[in-house]
Amino acid sequence: MNSYDVAVIGSGPGGYVAAIRCAQLGMKTALIEKYSTLGGTCLNVGCIPSKALLSSSHHYEEATKHFEEHGIEVPGEVKVNLEKMIARKQAVVDQTTGGIDFLMKKNNIDVYEGLGSFVDATHIKIEGKDSGEIEAKNIIIATGSKPSNLPFIELDKERIITSTEALKLKEVPKHMIVIGGGVIGLELGQVYYRLGAEVTVVEYMDRILPTMDAGLSKELNKVFKKAKCKMMMSHKVQSVERKGDEVIVKAENKKGELVEFKGDYCLVSVGRRPYTDGLNAEAAGVKINDRGQVEVNEHLQTSTPNIYAIGDVVRGAMLAHKAEEEGVFVAETIAGQKPHIDYNLIPGVVYTWPEVAAVGKTEEELKAENKEYKVGQFPFRALGRARASGDIDGFVKILADKTTDEVLGVHMIGARCADLIAEAVTAMEFRASAEDISRYSHAHPTFAEAVKEAALAATDDRALHV
């Protein structure tokens, strides 16, 4: 039987990063993955493939709707070759997952293909290609999550689908009904409306992106409506039925009336659930709560001290970069170091266009805490760089403590916000004030100037370009 210092179950961003960091710290490490490719949901059927399709569909939209205004004339009709687009997406996935294989070899990590389950607190049984049993002094559970569903919806994975199937459709839908106005539904909804589908978003809450700052939700809702998407808020889905190639969704609106939507595809995107199926956690004394999450303490230890859990399978936001931070945290904890994670400063991003990004407290949270704060906001349309590229939707909003001026939250929607949010995270990690951000130089012309201007607006209403 092979013995290890650390065994990691699950090879998503949390798992493979944890394995690499353990190996860097001199620990003999094993990684167990039940599928034939590494990378978990994120690299195979999540973050990476969805961004590939978002990029391809964005190019198509630019060619069909915006090239002419830039003085670019394309002879003939611009057409979508969905099969080729999906093939490119898969090539990106294959290259990325192949890169993880390389990293495992580079760091001398033993990879086992098969379903890992606990025999006891130090032994793992592997069932699959590399069947057998291994022993490990420490074990990290990084088994991730799966798409959630509503109990009355029967997913046939042909017309009534999850995000996994939406990434490999054979045709552009005529009318895609998206149940859920969160990140996944909006990103994939945008992919297909760009490619020519009619899209209807049916959301139970009174706004899309309900966990983000209300200002971001309102602005992105305007963008989707401008694109002729139907945004049906405060609608509680009652049933989803397939009849041949037609899907019928019935929902109750806020007046209590039953309304009906008909399409040829229905994307169910109502969140994700922790995945511990087949783990046999009880054999190792690991407790799982009523929400399906592995219970952990502040050190991400489970109820069995030598077993840790990270990522989507534990509390907190289901984000790849949160899982990565936790993977490093656990590896360094096992090595006897004193790592730290500030969960308030883990940014959230929606990769629609315009992109949406946020870190820290929302206005709603600050109000609930009775915290006195001030707001600085700056619109993208006032930026020279935004006008030059035609990306004028959106704004940057900075929330700062009314007394100390410390930045408490940054919320942005606009071009390249997925990258711009890193500036806000950096500033908040060092407890910067709004004035601090306003006083360091930002290159001109850039989208980043919106951050400086929002900081100026929060500092005695000093924005220069509005």
Protein Blocks (a to p, Z undefined) as FASTA:
>chain_A
ZZdfbdcedjbfklmmmmmmmmmnopacddddfbfbehijmlmmmmmmmmmmmmmmmmmm
mmmmmmmmnopacehjddddfklmmmmmmmmmmmmmmmmmmmmmmnopacdedddddfbl
mbccdedjkgcddddfbdcddebpaddddfklccehlmmccfklmmmcfbdcfbdcdehj
bfklmmmmmmmmmnopacddddfblbehklbcfklmmmmmmmmmmnopacdehiacfbdc
dehjaccdddddfkopacddddfbdcddebjaddfehklmmmnopacdfkopacddfkop
afblkbccehjllgcjddfklmmmmmmmmmmmmnopacdddfklcccddfbdcddddedj
dfklmmmnopacddddddfklpmklmmnopagccddddddfklopafbdcdedehklmmm
mmmmmmmmnopafklmmmpccddddfklmmmmmmmmmnopiafkZZ
